[in-house]
Amino acid sequence: MTIPWYIMTSHSNCASTRKFFEENNYFNYPKNSVRFFSQDKLPIVDTEGKILLSEPYLIQEGPNGNGDVFNALLRSGMIEDMKSRNIKWVFFCGVDNILLRIVDPLFLGITISEGHKISSKTIFKEMPLDTECVFARINGKPGMLHYKDITLELSESQNDDGAYLYREANVLSHLLSIDALEKSANLNLPYNRAYKKATFVNDEGMKQVPEERNSFKFEKFIFDSFSHFENLLLFRVSKEEFAPIKDIVGLNTATKLFQKEIMKIK
């Protein structure tokens, strides 16, 4: 049995991603089990709200966040493709986390046995004020607390058993039933403003490469769909399952984890 693999690309890298898979013979994975689809995009604006240009007369646009995966799956017909394959559960993860266990029967089994429609893997947030979003109940529904909203007092609060209440960090590792996926695909998720650094063309038509963040892009997040469900199962895993390779510095980068593994071998 082959597990179907659905890969979301942006409009800017869709062609190159497909070409990369073709040049590598789909890494010996059955070609008909690999499907590509693209997320939407939105204009990028500067800090004064003016639209940036990527080239003269061409608006600078960026992908609109991982939360568009639901609508993108629906628009592209991939949800119908999943149903035609009798798929019951769909696992979502970020492309940068190279050590994540994608096919995890324990994660799936516990989610089903506990009667949940959605679940997420987490890692324990060891430092109370680290820049990681954590799971929480907000207005009685599953949600996410941004690290900017977390005080030291909140992060160190515990329940009667001594367990921390707000230390389950999000690692973009989610499991949804096909019914939950269809429901999420029909939601109007909010856009979140992200402060970014973006190359642009100035008023004289010259390309500018800023040294600091200079713009805002607008993104949907997968976890914003969770508030539309009553419950969410959290499944804590080891930090060895979290290696975001796009992070250059920090304790959870791939480089740090590889160094640990090399030391173990020695």
VOPAGU-2260 file (C-alpha; in pm, 1 decimal, decimal comma):
REM VOPAGU-2260
SITE   aa  ch    i         X         Y         Z
SITE  MET   A    0       0,0       0,0       0,0
SITE  THR   A    1     129,5     346,5     -94,6
SITE  ILE   A    2      31,4     652,6     107,6
SITE  PRO   A    3     -70,1     943,6    -121,8
SITE  TRP   A    4     148,1    1252,3     -87,9
SITE  TYR   A    5      -7,0    1595,1    -146,6
SITE  ILE   A    6     244,3    1878,7    -182,2
SITE  MET   A    7     138,8    2242,2    -158,9
SITE  THR   A    8     357,3    2483,8    -352,6
SITE  SER   A    9     346,9    2856,6    -410,9
SITE  HIS   A   10     294,6    3004,0    -756,1
SITE  SER   A   11     661,4    3104,5    -765,6
SITE  ASN   A   12     807,6    2758,8    -696,1
SITE  CYS   A   13     545,3    2522,0    -838,8
SITE  ALA   A   14     721,4    2461,6   -1171,2
SITE  SER   A   15    1065,8    2420,7   -1013,4
SITE  THR   A   16     928,5    2180,7    -750,8
SITE  ARG   A   17     767,6    1960,6   -1015,1
SITE  LYS   A   18    1087,1    1967,3   -1220,7
SITE  PHE   A   19    1293,5    1868,1    -917,1
SITE  PHE   A   20    1074,0    1564,2    -855,1
SITE  GLU   A   21    1083,9    1463,7   -1221,6
SITE  GLU   A   22    1463,5    1494,9   -1239,2
SITE  ASN   A   23    1491,8    1269,3    -933,3
SITE  ASN   A   24    1239,2    1012,2   -1056,9
SITE  TYR   A   25    1003,4    1111,6    -774,4
SITE  PHE   A   26    1256,9     961,2    -533,5
SITE  ASN   A   27    1130,2     616,2    -638,5
SITE  TYR   A   28     783,7     698,3    -504,4
SITE  PRO   A   29     492,6     601,2    -732,8
SITE  LYS   A   30     430,0     906,1    -951,9
SITE  ASN   A   31      50,5     871,2    -941,6
SITE  SER   A   32      63,0     893,9    -561,4
SITE  VAL   A   33     229,1    1238,4    -563,5
SITE  ARG   A   34      -2,5    1533,0    -628,4
SITE  PHE   A   35      88,0    1901,2    -646,2
SITE  PHE   A   36    -138,1    2198,8    -581,7
SITE  SER   A   37     -72,7    2570,2    -524,9
SITE  GLN   A   38    -176,0    2805,2    -250,8
SITE  ASP   A   39    -307,9    3153,6    -323,8
SITE  LYS   A   40    -108,5    3477,0    -305,6
SITE  LEU   A   41    -166,5    3834,7    -188,4
SITE  PRO   A   42       1,9    4172,7    -245,3
SITE  ILE   A   43     279,3    4274,4      -5,5
SITE  VAL   A   44     262,2    4626,0     138,4
SITE  ASP   A   45     516,1    4852,6     304,9
SITE  THR   A   46     482,0    4985,2     659,9
SITE  GLU   A   47     268,0    5274,1     533,7
SITE  GLY   A   48      24,6    5041,1     359,6
SITE  LYS   A   49     148,9    5110,9       6,8
SITE  ILE   A   50     169,9    4816,5    -233,9
SITE  LEU   A   51     526,0    4714,2    -323,4
SITE  LEU   A   52     641,9    4635,6    -676,3
SITE  SER   A   53     868,1    4344,1    -763,9
SITE  GLU   A   54     936,7    4486,1   -1110,6
SITE  PRO   A   55     818,4    4806,0   -1281,2
SITE  TYR   A   56     437,4    4781,9   -1314,3
SITE  LEU   A   57     433,8    4440,2   -1143,8
SITE  ILE   A   58     284,3    4408,4    -794,9
SITE  GLN   A   59     494,5    4223,8    -536,6
SITE  GLU   A   60     297,0    3923,7    -411,3
SITE  GLY   A   61     359,6    3652,0    -155,3
SITE  PRO   A   62     200,4    3318,5     -61,3
SITE  ASN   A   63     -82,9    3361,9     186,7
SITE  GLY   A   64      22,9    3123,2     461,6
SITE  ASN   A   65      -7,4    2755,4     549,1
SITE  GLY   A   66    -371,9    2804,6     649,4
SITE  ASP   A   67    -468,3    2839,5     283,1
SITE  VAL   A   68    -397,8    2467,7     248,4
SITE  PHE   A   69    -763,5    2389,9     321,5
SITE  ASN   A   70    -909,6    2615,7      51,4
SITE  ALA   A   71    -628,7    2521,2    -187,8
SITE  LEU   A   72    -709,6    2152,0    -149,1
SITE  LEU   A   73   -1073,7    2226,3    -218,9
SITE  ARG   A   74   -1008,7    2456,1    -518,1
SITE  SER   A   75    -770,1    2210,1    -680,4
SITE  GLY   A   76   -1001,8    1910,9    -644,2
SITE  MET   A   77    -761,4    1733,6    -410,3
SITE  ILE   A   78   -1022,7    1671,3    -142,1
SITE  GLU   A   79   -1232,2    1486,7    -398,2
SITE  ASP   A   80    -919,0    1297,6    -500,7
SITE  MET   A   81    -866,3    1197,5    -136,2
SITE  LYS   A   82   -1223,6    1076,3    -105,0
SITE  SER   A   83   -1192,1     875,7    -426,4
SITE  ARG   A   84    -894,0     700,1    -265,7
SITE  ASN   A   85   -1102,7     632,3      48,2
SITE  ILE   A   86    -868,6     841,6     263,4
SITE  LYS   A   87   -1004,1     891,9     615,6
SITE  TRP   A   88    -722,5    1090,0     781,3
SITE  VAL   A   89    -484,9    1356,5     650,8
SITE  PHE   A   90    -156,7    1457,3     813,3
SITE  PHE   A   91     -20,5    1811,8     769,6
SITE  CYS   A   92     338,7    1920,8     827,2
SITE  GLY   A   93     585,1    2190,0     726,4
SITE  VAL   A   94     844,9    2114,5     461,4
SITE  ASP   A   95    1127,4    2251,4     676,8
SITE  ASN   A   96    1093,5    2003,0     964,9
SITE  ILE   A   97    1312,9    1726,1     828,6
SITE  LEU   A   98    1304,6    1494,4    1133,2
SITE  LEU   A   99     930,0    1484,7    1187,4
SITE  ARG   A  100     770,0    1138,8    1189,4
SITE  ILE   A  101     515,0    1173,7     911,5
SITE  VAL   A  102     366,9     824,6     927,4
SITE  ASP   A  103     307,8     775,0    1298,2
SITE  PRO   A  104      61,4     495,1    1378,9
SITE  LEU   A  105      69,8     576,1    1751,7
SITE  PHE   A  106     -32,5     936,9    1687,6
SITE  LEU   A  107    -314,0     825,7    1457,8
SITE  GLY   A  108    -425,1     542,6    1686,9
SITE  ILE   A  109    -451,3     760,3    1998,8
SITE  THR   A  110    -642,2    1028,5    1807,5
SITE  ILE   A  111    -897,1     774,9    1684,9
SITE  SER   A  112    -925,5     587,5    2015,5
SITE  GLU   A  113    -988,2     913,8    2203,8
SITE  GLY   A  114   -1264,1    1007,0    1960,4
SITE  HIS   A  115   -1104,6    1327,5    1827,7
SITE  LYS   A  116   -1139,1    1474,2    1478,7
SITE  ILE   A  117    -823,6    1685,2    1501,1
SITE  SER   A  118    -494,1    1649,1    1687,7
SITE  SER   A  119    -151,6    1811,3    1698,5
SITE  LYS   A  120     197,0    1709,0    1796,6
SITE  THR   A  121     374,6    1941,1    2039,3
SITE  ILE   A  122     709,5    1979,8    2207,2
SITE  PHE   A  123     756,3    2105,5    2561,2
SITE  LYS   A  124     851,5    2472,6    2578,3
SITE  GLU   A  125    1140,5    2457,6    2823,4
SITE  MET   A  126    1214,7    2829,2    2852,9
SITE  PRO   A  127     904,6    3024,2    2959,7
SITE  LEU   A  128     960,9    3321,3    2729,6
SITE  ASP   A  129    1096,5    3145,9    2420,9
SITE  THR   A  130     950,3    3270,1    2091,6
SITE  GLU   A  131     713,8    2979,0    2038,1
SITE  CYS   A  132     336,4    2980,5    2010,3
SITE  VAL   A  133     159,9    2748,3    2253,9
SITE  PHE   A  134    -175,3    2573,6    2258,5
SITE  ALA   A  135    -446,2    2700,6    2489,9
SITE  ARG   A  136    -820,5    2716,1    2533,4
SITE  ILE   A  137    -950,0    3055,0    2424,1
SITE  ASN   A  138   -1314,8    3132,9    2497,3
SITE  GLY   A  139   -1362,8    2762,5    2564,9
SITE  LYS   A  140   -1229,8    2648,1    2224,6
SITE  PRO   A  141    -890,1    2513,7    2112,6
SITE  GLY   A  142    -657,4    2792,3    2005,3
SITE  MET   A  143    -306,1    2928,5    1999,6
SITE  LEU   A  144    -132,5    3190,5    2212,4
SITE  HIS   A  145     125,2    3400,0    2030,2
SITE  TYR   A  146     451,2    3432,2    2221,2
SITE  LYS   A  147     410,1    3811,5    2231,2
SITE  ASP   A  148      94,6    3761,2    2438,9
SITE  ILE   A  149     256,4    3527,9    2691,9
SITE  THR   A  150     378,3    3680,8    3017,8
SITE  LEU   A  151     621,8    3510,4    3253,5
SITE  GLU   A  152     340,8    3459,8    3505,2
SITE  LEU   A  153     119,7    3296,7    3243,9
SITE  SER   A  154     397,1    3072,5    3113,3
SITE  GLU   A  155     485,7    2952,2    3463,9
SITE  SER   A  156     127,2    2884,6    3574,3
SITE  GLN   A  157      47,9    2523,6    3665,8
SITE  ASN   A  158    -257,0    2311,9    3742,0
SITE  ASP   A  159    -321,8    2133,2    4073,0
SITE  ASP   A  160    -104,1    1840,0    3962,1
SITE  GLY   A  161     194,2    2064,4    3893,9
SITE  ALA   A  162     174,8    2042,3    3515,3
SITE  TYR   A  163     238,2    2358,5    3317,2
SITE  LEU   A  164     -74,7    2497,7    3151,8
SITE  TYR   A  165      85,8    2688,6    2863,6
SITE  ARG   A  166     398,7    2505,5    2755,1
SITE  GLU   A  167     279,0    2287,3    2464,3
SITE  ALA   A  168     452,5    2446,7    2165,7
SITE  ASN   A  169     322,4    2426,8    1811,3
SITE  VAL   A  170     551,2    2250,2    1558,4
SITE  LEU   A  171     311,9    2249,4    1258,9
SITE  SER   A  172     227,8    1881,6    1287,1
SITE  HIS   A  173    -146,0    1827,6    1262,2
SITE  LEU   A  174    -383,1    1539,8    1194,8
SITE  LEU   A  175    -739,1    1591,9    1066,8
SITE  SER   A  176   -1014,2    1352,6     973,3
SITE  ILE   A  177   -1144,6    1393,3     618,8
SITE  ASP   A  178   -1468,2    1537,6     763,7
SITE  ALA   A  179   -1270,5    1794,0     966,8
SITE  LEU   A  180   -1071,1    1879,1     655,5
SITE  GLU   A  181   -1386,2    1943,5     451,9
SITE  LYS   A  182   -1525,9    2160,2     730,1
SITE  SER   A  183   -1202,7    2361,0     750,4
SITE  ALA   A  184   -1196,8    2406,7     373,1
SITE  ASN   A  185   -1527,6    2591,9     392,4
SITE  LEU   A  186   -1423,1    2827,9     672,7
SITE  ASN   A  187   -1333,1    3190,7     620,4
SITE  LEU   A  188   -1011,3    3194,9     821,9
SITE  PRO   A  189    -867,6    3531,2     932,3
SITE  TYR   A  190    -553,4    3683,8     789,7
SITE  ASN   A  191    -259,2    3752,2    1020,2
SITE  ARG   A  192     -12,0    4030,2     953,2
SITE  ALA   A  193     352,3    3918,3     931,8
SITE  TYR   A  194     639,9    4168,2     946,8
SITE  LYS   A  195     887,9    4065,2     675,8
SITE  LYS   A  196    1185,6    4176,9     471,0
SITE  ALA   A  197    1099,6    4210,0     102,3
SITE  THR   A  198    1297,3    4320,3    -202,3
SITE  PHE   A  199    1114,0    4586,2    -404,1
SITE  VAL   A  200    1141,4    4838,4    -686,6
SITE  ASN   A  201    1151,8    5203,4    -578,4
SITE  ASP   A  202     993,2    5507,5    -745,7
SITE  GLU   A  203    1290,7    5536,8    -982,3
SITE  GLY   A  204    1251,1    5177,0   -1097,4
SITE  MET   A  205    1560,0    5058,9    -910,0
SITE  LYS   A  206    1554,5    4730,4    -719,0
SITE  GLN   A  207    1611,8    4770,7    -345,7
SITE  VAL   A  208    1730,4    4495,2    -109,9
SITE  PRO   A  209    1652,9    4609,4     246,7
SITE  GLU   A  210    1873,0    4518,1     540,1
SITE  GLU   A  211    1582,8    4527,6     785,6
SITE  ARG   A  212    1219,7    4420,4     776,7
SITE  ASN   A  213    1027,9    4669,4     568,0
SITE  SER   A  214     691,9    4520,2     477,9
SITE  PHE   A  215     384,2    4327,9     578,1
SITE  LYS   A  216     245,9    4014,6     418,4
SITE  PHE   A  217     -82,4    3854,9     512,7
SITE  GLU   A  218    -109,5    3489,6     605,3
SITE  LYS   A  219    -367,2    3234,9     714,7
SITE  PHE   A  220    -262,3    2976,7     972,2
SITE  ILE   A  221    -381,2    2616,7    1001,2
SITE  PHE   A  222    -432,1    2647,8    1376,1
SITE  ASP   A  223    -690,1    2924,5    1329,4
SITE  SER   A  224    -931,4    2652,4    1216,7
SITE  PHE   A  225    -909,8    2475,8    1554,1
SITE  SER   A  226   -1145,9    2719,5    1725,8
SITE  HIS   A  227   -1426,0    2578,8    1510,2
SITE  PHE   A  228   -1397,7    2243,2    1688,7
SITE  GLU   A  229   -1486,9    2151,6    2045,1
SITE  ASN   A  230   -1173,6    1955,8    2130,7
SITE  LEU   A  231    -818,3    1899,1    2018,2
SITE  LEU   A  232    -584,9    1616,4    2117,9
SITE  LEU   A  233    -228,1    1724,9    2200,9
SITE  PHE   A  234      44,5    1464,0    2156,1
SITE  ARG   A  235     380,7    1567,6    2301,3
SITE  VAL   A  236     690,0    1434,2    2124,9
SITE  SER   A  237    1064,6    1458,5    2181,8
SITE  LYS   A  238    1258,0    1761,5    2059,6
SITE  GLU   A  239    1446,9    1518,9    1836,6
SITE  GLU   A  240    1136,0    1527,0    1616,3
SITE  PHE   A  241    1167,8    1900,6    1557,9
SITE  ALA   A  242    1437,7    2034,9    1324,3
SITE  PRO   A  243    1329,7    2349,7    1136,9
SITE  ILE   A  244    1612,9    2382,9     886,5
SITE  LYS   A  245    1514,7    2737,0     784,2
SITE  ASP   A  246    1609,5    2854,4    1134,5
SITE  ILE   A  247    1975,8    2959,0    1125,8
SITE  VAL   A  248    2020,0    3000,4    1500,6
SITE  GLY   A  249    1859,9    2850,6    1811,0
SITE  LEU   A  250    1842,7    2524,8    2002,2
SITE  ASN   A  251    1609,1    2343,3    1762,9
SITE  THR   A  252    1789,4    2382,9    1432,2
SITE  ALA   A  253    1883,1    2084,4    1221,2
SITE  THR   A  254    2253,0    2165,9    1264,9
SITE  LYS   A  255    2229,7    2140,0    1644,0
SITE  LEU   A  256    2042,4    1810,5    1626,4
SITE  PHE   A  257    2285,5    1660,5    1377,1
SITE  GLN   A  258    2574,3    1759,9    1602,7
SITE  LYS   A  259    2405,4    1576,8    1890,9
SITE  GLU   A  260    2364,5    1262,5    1679,2
SITE  ILE   A  261    2731,0    1276,1    1571,2
SITE  MET   A  262    2839,2    1304,2    1934,8
SITE  LYS   A  263    2630,3     997,6    2020,6
SITE  ILE   A  264    2801,5     797,5    1745,6
SITE  LYS   A  265    3145,4     904,7    1867,9
